[in-house]
Amino acid sequence: MKIKVLLVEDEPALAMIIKDALEKREFTVDCAANGNEGLEMFHKLHPDIIVADIMMPKLDGFSMTQLIRQTDKHIPLLFLSAKSKTDDVVQGFEIGGNDYLKKPFGMEELIVRIKSLLNRVQNEVRKEKIYQIGEYTFDPVQQRLFHPQKVEVLSHREASILERLCANQNNIVENKAVLLELWGDDSFFNTRSLHVFIVKLRKKLSLDAHIQIINIRGIGYKMIF
């Protein structure tokens, strides 16, 4: 799946350069010309990351970020700005920005920063997340599955697969995405290996009969409870 970027930039030429560069990689990009548009598109599109200029008409990047942080504490947000004074950088972090890139910048640096920021914020969110699965409580950091009758210690791969199923409850988790991320390729052998792990997870969740991990043939798996 492509990474959804919301780019909030009031310079049309720069916005198009950034959009073209990112869309040649694994990104889709929606552009907003000011903070008001950015705020509206954030609520409408639910992007994976926001890349925003600071000095913009109607609503500046800092003010937009303060409004976004009232409802979303976790979405990664990278500021772009010609302003480089220490006070400006500090203010950006204090109001909820995660990174700061000074103009002018190279496209490769922007891409590296985006990927790094996404990984960092997602890992931080993952560390905070505890999942309730029917009668079970799943802690992905401790890799433990708690039930009133029993505590299961999961392997790293079991925990990683279960976490993806939990995060997409009632939705299909595609085989290919899991295999590429956890195994590095989606060969037939690894597909069979994934199925073996699913069987193990079904057994470890068997104390609650309402929990099901359904095989969507040829596509992936879906957990319902």
VOBAGU-466044 format. One line per 3 residues: number of its first residue (from 1); their letters; for each residue x, y, z of N, C-alpha, C. Coordinates in nm, 4 decimals, padded with zeros to 6 digits. Layout:
REM VOBAGU-466044
NUM	a	X/Y/Z/X/Y/Z/X/Y/Z  ...
This chain:
REM VOBAGU-466044
1	mki	00.0831/-00.1198/00.0000/00.0000/00.0000/00.0000/00.0866/00.1248/00.0000  00.0465/00.2249/-00.0798/00.1243/00.3488/-00.0873/00.1000/00.4353/00.0355  00.2016/00.5115/00.0714/00.1936/00.6023/00.1857/00.1196/00.7286/00.1420
4	kvl	00.0175/00.7679/00.2189/-00.0636/00.8852/00.1855/-00.0062/01.0087/00.2539  00.0399/01.1026/00.1736/00.1004/01.2259/00.2238/00.0053/01.3424/00.1996  -00.0160/01.4229/00.3020/-00.0848/01.5506/00.2847/00.0221/01.6587/00.2857
7	lve	00.0387/01.7259/00.1716/00.1380/01.8324/00.1577/00.0673/01.9666/00.1661  00.1047/02.0465/00.2660/00.0432/02.1787/00.2847/00.1509/02.2822/00.2548  00.1435/02.3422/00.1369/00.2488/02.4308/00.0872/00.1865/02.5376/-00.0023
10	dep	00.2159/02.6660/00.0276/00.1516/02.7750/-00.0460/00.2281/02.8180/-00.1711  00.3455/02.7614/-00.1956/00.4186/02.7906/-00.3188/00.3844/02.6829/-00.4210  00.3026/02.7145/-00.5226/00.2555/02.6124/-00.6172/00.3681/02.5383/-00.6889
13	ala	00.4729/02.6105/-00.7292/00.5826/02.5455/-00.8020/00.6536/02.4428/-00.7140  00.6827/02.4809/-00.5888/00.7492/02.3889/-00.4975/00.6591/02.2700/-00.4650  00.5307/02.2969/-00.4466/00.4364/02.1891/-00.4164/00.4356/02.0845/-00.5279
16	mii	00.4388/02.1300/-00.6541/00.4361/02.0362/-00.7668/00.5664/01.9571/-00.7761  00.6789/02.0220/-00.7465/00.8084/01.9508/-00.7481/00.8088/01.8394/-00.6441  00.7636/01.8741/-00.5229/00.7593/01.7739/-00.4158/00.6612/01.6615/-00.4505
19	kda	00.5443/01.6980/-00.4995/00.4421/01.5990/-00.5360/00.4959/01.5019/-00.6409  00.5583/01.5557/-00.7457/00.6118/01.4706/-00.8529/00.7205/01.3771/-00.8000  00.8094/01.4313/-00.7157/00.9194/01.3500/-00.6629/00.8677/01.2360/-00.5748
22	lek	00.7710/01.2657/-00.4900/00.7186/01.1637/-00.3994/00.6366/01.0587/-00.4738  00.5598/01.1020/-00.5739/00.4739/01.0068/-00.6444/00.5521/00.9143/-00.7371  00.6791/00.9459/-00.7619/00.7650/00.8537/-00.8351/00.8137/00.7410/-00.7441
25	ref	00.7935/00.7590/-00.6140/00.8272/00.6564/-00.5143/00.6970/00.5915/-00.4680  00.6958/00.5407/-00.3436/00.5779/00.4690/-00.2946/00.4833/00.5612/-00.2176  00.4534/00.6785/-00.2734/00.3676/00.7752/-00.2060/00.2528/00.8185/-00.2969
28	tvd	00.1415/00.8543/-00.2358/00.0387/00.9332/-00.3034/00.0342/01.0665/-00.2305  00.0114/01.1753/-00.3024/00.0215/01.3094/-00.2430/-00.1027/01.3906/-00.2758  -00.1642/01.4483/-00.1729/-00.2706/01.5464/-00.1879/-00.2170/01.6804/-00.1388
31	caa	-00.2472/01.7867/-00.2127/-00.1896/01.9186/-00.1828/-00.2951/02.0160/-00.1323  -00.2546/02.0941/-00.0334/-00.3363/02.2040/00.0178/-00.2516/02.3307/00.0110  -00.3163/02.4442/-00.0182/-00.2429/02.5691/-00.0415/-00.2300/02.6562/00.0828
34	ngn	-00.2984/02.6210/00.1909/-00.2893/02.6974/00.3151/-00.3361/02.6103/00.4314  -00.3244/02.6630/00.5521/-00.3581/02.5853/00.6701/-00.5046/02.5481/00.6800  -00.5935/02.6367/00.6350/-00.7364/02.6050/00.6378/-00.7678/02.4855/00.5485
37	egl	-00.7124/02.4880/00.4266/-00.7327/02.3756/00.3359/-00.6695/02.2483/00.3932  -00.5518/02.2652/00.4518/-00.4829/02.1506/00.5101/-00.5640/02.0855/00.6209  -00.6242/02.1675/00.7062/-00.7055/02.1164/00.8164/-00.8279/02.0413/00.7636
40	emf	-00.8921/02.0984/00.6630/-01.0098/02.0354/00.6041/-00.9743/01.9015/00.5391  -00.8621/01.8996/00.4646/-00.8212/01.7768/00.3960/-00.7721/01.6701/00.4937  -00.7127/01.7132/00.6044/-00.6704/01.6188/00.7079/-00.7902/01.5395/00.7599
43	hkl	-00.8996/01.6070/00.7910/-01.0180/01.5394/00.8434/-01.0875/01.4550/00.7368  -01.0761/01.4960/00.6122/-01.1442/01.4253/00.5035/-01.0660/01.3046/00.4535  -00.9331/01.3171/00.4433/-00.8517/01.2154/00.3756/-00.7826/01.1171/00.4688
46	hpd	-00.7644/01.1525/00.5962/-00.6946/01.0667/00.6931/-00.5579/01.0207/00.6395  -00.4670/01.1160/00.6142/-00.3355/01.0802/00.5587/-00.2492/01.0053/00.6600  -00.1410/00.9453/00.6086/-00.0453/00.8760/00.6956/00.0545/00.9730/00.7576
49	iiv	00.0809/01.0845/00.6879/00.1787/01.1830/00.7344/00.1449/01.3189/00.6751  00.1776/01.4249/00.7472/00.1582/01.5620/00.6987/00.2942/01.6281/00.6829  00.3153/01.6885/00.5663/00.4340/01.7698/00.5413/00.3838/01.9119/00.5195
52	adi	00.4235/02.0052/00.6065/00.3606/02.1371/00.6047/00.4618/02.2504/00.6128  00.4391/02.3518/00.5303/00.5124/02.4778/00.5425/00.4632/02.5488/00.6685  00.5406/02.6443/00.7154/00.5004/02.7185/00.8344/00.4340/02.8508/00.7971
55	mmp	00.5017/02.9313/00.7147/00.4484/03.0620/00.6785/00.3518/03.0473/00.5609  00.2204/03.0549/00.5917/00.1175/03.0402/00.4890/00.0046/03.1392/00.5139  -00.0693/03.1752/00.4101/-00.1833/03.2658/00.4289/-00.3003/03.1956/00.4970
58	kld	-00.3907/03.2758/00.5502/-00.5165/03.2315/00.6116/-00.4955/03.1592/00.7447  -00.4132/03.0539/00.7440/-00.3826/02.9831/00.8677/-00.2427/02.9254/00.8534  -00.1505/02.9652/00.9421/-00.0115/02.9196/00.9285/00.0031/02.7756/00.9759
61	gfs	00.1209/02.7174/00.9470/00.1451/02.5775/00.9787/00.1404/02.5460/01.1268  00.1915/02.6364/01.2103/00.1882/02.6145/01.3548/00.0447/02.6110/01.4068  -00.0373/02.7079/01.3626/-00.1771/02.7134/01.4086/-00.2547/02.5910/01.3610
64	mtq	-00.2303/02.5497/01.2367/-00.2949/02.4298/01.1834/-00.2590/02.3077/01.2686  -00.1312/02.2959/01.3039/-00.0849/02.1818/01.3827/-00.1499/02.1793/01.5203  -00.1617/02.2946/01.5837/-00.2264/02.2999/01.7154/-00.3700/02.2481/01.7090
67	lir	-00.4404/02.2812/01.6011/-00.5785/02.2348/01.5843/-00.5833/02.0842/01.5567  -00.4897/02.0356/01.4770/-00.4844/01.8915/01.4474/-00.4550/01.8117/01.5732  -00.3624/01.8619/01.6561/-00.3232/01.7890/01.7770/-00.4349/01.7823/01.8816
70	qtd	-00.5378/01.8609/01.8658/-00.6513/01.8524/01.9576/-00.7277/01.7209/01.9399  -00.7202/01.6641/01.8187/-00.7942/01.5413/01.7897/-00.7048/01.4233/01.7536  -00.5817/01.4499/01.7143/-00.4909/01.3426/01.6729/-00.3519/01.3700/01.7294
73	khi	-00.3129/01.2890/01.8278/-00.1838/01.3089/01.8941/-00.0700/01.2374/01.8225  -00.1020/01.1502/01.7277/00.0003/01.0605/01.6761/00.0419/01.0817/01.5310  -00.0417/01.1423/01.4466/-00.0054/01.1506/01.3050/00.1298/01.2208/01.2902
76	pll	00.2238/01.1634/01.2166/00.3550/01.2263/01.1980/00.3425/01.3586/01.1230  00.4156/01.4599/01.1687/00.4070/01.5916/01.1065/00.5469/01.6504/01.0903  00.5815/01.6782/00.9666/00.7128/01.7328/00.9310/00.6959/01.8754/00.8812
79	fls	00.7658/01.9696/00.9452/00.7603/02.1089/00.9035/00.8665/02.1382/00.7977  00.8285/02.2182/00.6974/00.9217/02.2743/00.6004/00.9229/02.4252/00.6205  01.0425/02.4850/00.6274/01.0447/02.6297/00.6462/01.1803/02.6892/00.6153
82	aks	01.1770/02.8141/00.5664/01.3007/02.8900/00.5491/01.3449/02.9482/00.6830  01.2554/02.9465/00.7814/01.2890/02.9963/00.9147/01.3763/02.8941/00.9860  01.4894/02.9376/01.0359/01.5820/02.8409/01.0963/01.6324/02.8842/01.2345
85	ktd	01.5740/02.9906/01.2897/01.6144/03.0330/01.4226/01.5784/02.9245/01.5249  01.6598/02.9134/01.6257/01.6381/02.8113/01.7276/01.4994/02.8221/01.7888  01.4541/02.9454/01.8141/01.3222/02.9646/01.8754/01.2105/02.9089/01.7869
88	dvv	01.2256/02.9263/01.6542/01.1246/02.8756/01.5616/01.1206/02.7233/01.5638  01.2387/02.6629/01.5638/01.2471/02.5162/01.5660/01.1870/02.4620/01.6953  01.2241/02.5238/01.8078/01.1729/02.4805/01.9377/01.0210/02.4941/01.9425
91	qgf	00.9696/02.6054/01.8913/00.8244/02.6258/01.8910/00.7544/02.5175/01.8095  00.8145/02.4823/01.6960/00.7569/02.3781/01.6110/00.7427/02.2461/01.6840  00.8451/02.2080/01.7597/00.8386/02.0831/01.8355/00.7414/02.0939/01.9525
94	eig	00.7370/02.2102/02.0169/00.6524/02.2267/02.1345/00.5033/02.2176/02.1011  00.4642/02.2624/01.9814/00.3214/02.2593/01.9471/00.2791/02.1274/01.8842  00.3762/02.0348/01.8640/00.3358/01.9018/01.8172/00.4016/01.8537/01.6900
97	gnd	00.4964/01.9297/01.6346/00.5694/01.8809/01.5175/00.6657/01.7699/01.5565  00.6959/01.6812/01.4620/00.7868/01.5692/01.4900/00.9240/01.5867/01.4269  00.9326/01.6684/01.3212/01.0606/01.6909/01.2542/01.0544/01.8253/01.1828
100	ylk	01.1716/01.8735/01.1412/01.1835/02.0096/01.0888/01.2906/02.0085/00.9804  01.2538/02.0464/00.8596/01.3480/02.0478/00.7478/01.3565/02.1883/00.6910  01.4792/02.2410/00.6860/01.5003/02.3785/00.6422/01.5056/02.3882/00.4901
103	kpf	01.4359/02.4874/00.4348/01.4442/02.5171/00.2914/01.5728/02.5942/00.2637  01.6360/02.5729/00.1485/01.6069/02.4694/00.0482/01.6582/02.3339/00.0935  01.6013/02.2278/00.0388/01.6398/02.0921/00.0778/01.6383/02.0034/-00.0473
106	gme	01.7058/01.8918/-00.0394/01.7062/01.7953/-00.1487/01.5907/01.6981/-00.1336  01.5377/01.6511/-00.2466/01.4244/01.5593/-00.2428/01.4602/01.4278/-00.1738  01.5829/01.3811/-00.1940/01.6226/01.2553/-00.1299/01.6220/01.2692/00.0218
109	eli	01.6660/01.3854/00.0706/01.6640/01.4067/00.2156/01.5209/01.4087/00.2671  01.4303/01.4726/00.1926/01.2902/01.4771/00.2341/01.2316/01.3368/00.2414  01.2608/01.2542/00.1416/01.2078/01.1179/00.1378/01.2609/01.0361/00.2553
112	vri	01.3896/01.0485/00.2831/01.4493/00.9763/00.3961/01.3859/01.0219/00.5276  01.3669/01.1527/00.5407/01.3075/01.2060/00.6644/01.1638/01.1539/00.6831  01.0866/01.1509/00.5747/00.9481/01.1037/00.5825/00.9435/00.9583/00.6275
115	ksl	01.0251/00.8744/00.5639/01.0252/00.7315/00.5980/01.0704/00.7091/00.7426  01.1748/00.7806/00.7824/01.2264/00.7669/00.9184/01.1224/00.8107/01.0206  01.0551/00.9213/00.9929/00.9540/00.9735/01.0847/00.8357/00.8781/01.0962
118	lnr	00.7918/00.8233/00.9844/00.6815/00.7276/00.9866/00.7150/00.6073/01.0737  00.8349/00.5531/01.0541/00.8768/00.4366/01.1319/00.8833/00.4685/01.2811  00.9395/00.5859/01.3125/00.9568/00.6227/01.4525/00.8224/00.6400/01.5227
121	vqn	00.7325/00.7151/01.4607/00.6036/00.7422/01.5238/00.5196/00.6152/01.5326  00.5223/00.5318/01.4276/00.4455/00.4074/01.4310/00.4958/00.3149/01.5413  00.6272/00.3105/01.5609/00.6829/00.2276/01.6670/00.6424/00.2791/01.8042
124	evr	00.6382/00.4128/01.8194/00.5981/00.4711/01.9463/00.4522/00.4403/01.9772  00.3669/00.4491/01.8748/00.2255/00.4184/01.8936/00.2077/00.2712/01.9271  00.2836/00.1862/01.8577/00.2741/00.0420/01.8802/00.3112/00.0069/02.0240
127	kek	00.4105/00.0767/02.0789/00.4534/00.0480/02.2154/00.3449/00.0819/02.3168  00.2615/00.1792/02.2832/00.1571/00.2214/02.3760/00.0319/00.1336/02.3674  00.0174/00.0601/02.2577/-00.1094/-00.0056/02.2273/-00.1241/-00.1393/02.2981
130	iyq	-00.2350/-00.1546/02.3696/-00.2743/-00.2819/02.4285/-00.4087/-00.3185/02.3651  -00.4206/-00.4413/02.3152/-00.5420/-00.4821/02.2444/-00.6283/-00.5732/02.3313  -00.7571/-00.5487/02.3293/-00.8532/-00.6362/02.3939/-00.9169/-00.7227/02.2858
133	ige	-00.8943/-00.8543/02.2920/-00.9470/-00.9483/02.1926/-01.0427/-01.0411/02.2647  -01.1695/-01.0064/02.2662/-01.2646/-01.0884/02.3397/-01.2238/-01.1014/02.4855  -01.2027/-01.2249/02.5323/-01.1626/-01.2485/02.6710/-01.0122/-01.2328/02.6919
136	ytf	-00.9401/-01.2081/02.5854/-00.7940/-01.1961/02.5918/-00.7499/-01.0495/02.5938  -00.6337/-01.0272/02.6540/-00.5637/-00.8993/02.6443/-00.4279/-00.9280/02.5813  -00.3961/-00.8525/02.4751/-00.2721/-00.8768/02.4010/-00.1795/-00.7572/02.4153
139	dpv	-00.0589/-00.7827/02.4676/00.0448/-00.6803/02.4792/00.1529/-00.7113/02.3756  00.1571/-00.6355/02.2639/00.2545/-00.6661/02.1579/00.3992/-00.6389/02.1973  00.4220/-00.5510/02.2950/00.5592/-00.5227/02.3376/00.6136/-00.6391/02.4205
142	qqr	00.5351/-00.6848/02.5173/00.5764/-00.7996/02.5983/00.5613/-00.9316/02.5224  00.4867/-00.9276/02.4114/00.4582/-01.0469/02.3310/00.3867/-01.1529/02.4152  00.2860/-01.1037/02.4900/00.2097/-01.1926/02.5766/00.0601/-01.1775/02.5514
145	lfh	-00.0072/-01.2903/02.5633/-00.1509/-01.2982/02.5432/-00.2121/-01.3439/02.6754  -00.2868/-01.2540/02.7401/-00.3390/-01.2809/02.8737/-00.4859/-01.3256/02.8686  -00.5148/-01.4336/02.9388/-00.6521/-01.4835/02.9543/-00.6693/-01.5178/03.1024
148	pqk	-00.7908/-01.5039/03.1575/-00.8098/-01.5362/03.2995/-00.7612/-01.6752/03.3383  -00.7605/-01.7682/03.2432/-00.7167/-01.9052/03.2738/-00.5711/-01.9334/03.2392  -00.5107/-01.8461/03.1567/-00.3796/-01.8825/03.1031/-00.3081/-01.7603/03.0454
151	vev	-00.1758/-01.7608/03.0489/-00.0945/-01.6586/02.9839/-00.0078/-01.7271/02.8781  -00.0177/-01.6802/02.7547/00.0606/-01.7361/02.6450/00.1754/-01.6410/02.6119  00.2949/-01.6949/02.6003/00.4103/-01.6170/02.5543/00.4256/-01.6427/02.4050
154	lsh	00.4194/-01.5376/02.3241/00.4241/-01.5507/02.1789/00.5662/-01.5311/02.1271  00.5947/-01.5934/02.0153/00.7200/-01.5646/01.9458/00.7089/-01.4264/01.8813  00.8206/-01.3713/01.8410/00.8201/-01.2391/01.7766/00.7313/-01.2392/01.6533
157	rea	00.7406/-01.3438/01.5738/00.6614/-01.3486/01.4504/00.5131/-01.3683/01.4802  00.4806/-01.4505/01.5788/00.3405/-01.4669/01.6181/00.2823/-01.3332/01.6641  00.3580/-01.2612/01.7456/00.3106/-01.1319/01.7969/00.2938/-01.0307/01.6842
160	sil	00.3857/-01.0316/01.5888/00.3791/-00.9376/01.4766/00.2568/-00.9634/01.3898  00.2277/-01.0915/01.3647/00.1106/-01.1264/01.2839/-00.0176/-01.0912/01.3583  -00.0239/-01.1276/01.4872/-00.1434/-01.0990/01.5661/-00.1684/-00.9488/01.5777
163	erl	-00.0621/-00.8726/01.5903/-00.0780/-00.7267/01.5997/-00.1418/-00.6701/01.4735  -00.1023/-00.7210/01.3588/-00.1602/-00.6740/01.2320/-00.3068/-00.7137/01.2204  -00.3395/-00.8316/01.2681/-00.4794/-00.8742/01.2674/-00.5633/-00.7878/01.3612
166	can	-00.5090/-00.7562/01.4785/-00.5813/-00.6716/01.5749/-00.6025/-00.5301/01.5216  -00.4980/-00.4748/01.4620/-00.5055/-00.3376/01.4118/-00.6036/-00.3254/01.2957  -00.6358/-00.4393/01.2324/-00.7285/-00.4395/01.1187/-00.8499/-00.5274/01.1472
169	qnn	-00.8958/-00.5232/01.2714/-01.0092/-00.6074/01.3127/-01.1254/-00.5947/01.2151  -01.1792/-00.7092/01.1749/-01.2922/-00.7186/01.0814/-01.2568/-00.6791/00.9388  -01.1307/-00.6530/00.9118/-01.0846/-00.6229/00.7766/-00.9793/-00.7247/00.7343
172	ive	-00.9629/-00.7406/00.6053/-00.8676/-00.8382/00.5530/-00.7250/-00.7849/00.5649  -00.6367/-00.8680/00.6190/-00.4931/-00.8409/00.6168/-00.4349/-00.9256/00.5041  -00.3824/-00.8609/00.4026/-00.3380/-00.9334/00.2838/-00.2111/-01.0128/00.3107
175	nka	-00.2090/-01.1357/00.2568/-00.0907/-01.2209/00.2699/00.0355/-01.1503/00.2238  00.0267/-01.0895/00.1057/00.1458/-01.0314/00.0429/00.2087/-00.9256/00.1317  00.1264/-00.8388/00.1904/00.1788/-00.7309/00.2742/00.2529/-00.7869/00.3957
178	vll	00.1939/-00.8894/00.4600/00.2571/-00.9502/00.5777/00.3865/-01.0209/00.5392  00.3823/-01.0955/00.4298/00.4991/-01.1717/00.3869/00.6156/-01.0809/00.3495  00.5875/-00.9750/00.2778/00.6955/-00.8844/00.2364/00.7555/-00.8134/00.3572
181	elw	00.6716/-00.7798/00.4549/00.7212/-00.7052/00.5708/00.7953/-00.7952/00.6691  00.7444/-00.9167/00.6923/00.8016/-01.0032/00.7954/00.8982/-01.1081/00.7414  00.8752/-01.1547/00.6194/00.9619/-01.2579/00.5621/01.0567/-01.2038/00.4543
184	gdd	01.0184/-01.0924/00.3922/01.1031/-01.0348/00.2883/01.0661/-01.0767/00.1482  00.9828/-01.1801/00.1318/00.9308/-01.2156/-00.0011/00.8036/-01.2977/00.0174  00.7240/-01.3070/-00.0892/00.5927/-01.3730/-00.0808/00.5919/-01.5050/-00.1572
187	sff	00.6971/-01.5829/-00.1423/00.7081/-01.7120/-00.2096/00.6039/-01.8107/-00.1554  00.5818/-01.9176/-00.2295/00.4871/-02.0206/-00.1880/00.5273/-02.0802/-00.0534  00.6567/-02.1045/-00.0359/00.7059/-02.1624/00.0896/00.6714/-02.0723/00.2079
190	ntr	00.6944/-01.9407/00.1927/00.6651/-01.8482/00.3027/00.5149/-01.8336/00.3262  00.4364/-01.8457/00.2199/00.2906/-01.8429/00.2347/00.2433/-01.9588/00.3210  00.3018/-02.0760/00.2998/00.2690/-02.1920/00.3823/00.3142/-02.1705/00.5271
193	slh	00.4287/-02.1075/00.5427/00.4798/-02.0785/00.6768/00.3850/-01.9841/00.7509  00.3347/-01.8826/00.6816/00.2378/-01.7904/00.7415/00.1137/-01.8659/00.7879  00.0678/-01.9586/00.7065/-00.0513/-02.0364/00.7434/-00.0266/-02.1163/00.8722
196	vfi	00.0933/-02.1697/00.8860/00.1283/-02.2451/01.0075/00.1181/-02.1546/01.1310  00.1671/-02.0310/01.1189/00.1591/-01.9367/01.2311/00.0142/-01.9013/01.2626  -00.0698/-01.8895/01.1603/-00.2110/-01.8611/01.1817/-00.2774/-01.9752/01.2595
199	vkl	-00.2438/-02.0984/01.2240/-00.2974/-02.2151/01.2956/-00.2561/-02.2095/01.4431  -00.1304/-02.1728/01.4690/-00.0827/-02.1615/01.6073/-00.1598/-02.0539/01.6836  -00.1850/-01.9413/01.6181/-00.2580/-01.8332/01.6843/-00.4021/-01.8736/01.7130
202	rkk	-00.4654/-01.9447/01.6203/-00.6015/-01.9928/01.6449/-00.6060/-02.0803/01.7702  -00.5072/-02.1654/01.7845/-00.5021/-02.2544/01.9002/-00.4849/-02.1747/02.0294  -00.3993/-02.0716/02.0254/-00.3722/-01.9923/02.1455/-00.4891/-01.9023/02.1833
205	lsl	-00.5801/-01.8793/02.0882/-00.6984/-01.7974/02.1147/-00.8232/-01.8826/02.1348  -00.8066/-02.0112/02.1458/-00.9202/-02.1043/02.1427/-01.0052/-02.1037/02.2692  -00.9587/-02.0416/02.3775/-01.0380/-02.0376/02.5005/-01.1593/-01.9451/02.4875
208	dah	-01.1601/-01.8604/02.3848/-01.2767/-01.7766/02.3568/-01.3331/-01.8194/02.2215  -01.4461/-01.8872/02.2228/-01.5036/-01.9440/02.1003/-01.5544/-01.8380/02.0028  -01.5688/-01.7136/02.0486/-01.6187/-01.6077/01.9604/-01.5102/-01.5532/01.8673
211	iqi	-01.3848/-01.5821/01.8962/-01.2746/-01.5292/01.8155/-01.2507/-01.6211/01.6966  -01.2476/-01.5630/01.5794/-01.2200/-01.6388/01.4578/-01.1138/-01.5676/01.3747  -01.0215/-01.6445/01.3201/-00.9294/-01.5925/01.2185/-00.9670/-01.6633/01.0890
214	ini	-01.0303/-01.5907/01.0004/-01.0874/-01.6485/00.8789/-00.9888/-01.6391/00.7641  -00.9759/-01.7475/00.6904/-00.8905/-01.7506/00.5714/-00.9712/-01.7014/00.4516  -00.9321/-01.5883/00.3949/-00.9947/-01.5377/00.2723/-00.9092/-01.5916/00.1573
217	rgi	-00.9515/-01.6996/00.0983/-00.8697/-01.7791/00.0081/-00.8026/-01.6953/-00.1008  -00.6690/-01.7077/-00.1078/-00.5932/-01.6400/-00.2108/-00.5662/-01.4934/-00.1832  -00.6210/-01.4411/-00.0733/-00.6061/-01.2972/-00.0437/-00.5372/-01.2748/00.0891
220	gyk	-00.5925/-01.3316/00.1967/-00.5327/-01.3077/00.3274/-00.6177/-01.3612/00.4394  -00.6126/-01.2951/00.5558/-00.6846/-01.3410/00.6750/-00.7575/-01.2231/00.7394  -00.8647/-01.2572/00.8083/-00.9450/-01.1562/00.8786/-00.9800/-01.2098/01.0159
223	mif	-00.9580/-01.1293/01.1192/-00.9947/-01.1700/01.2550/-01.1226/-01.1005/01.2971  -01.2182/-01.1787/01.3451/-01.3432/-01.1219/01.3948/-01.3691/-01.1780/01.5349  -01.4344/-01.0974/01.6183/-01.4723/-01.1434/01.7520/-01.5797/-01.0519/01.8089
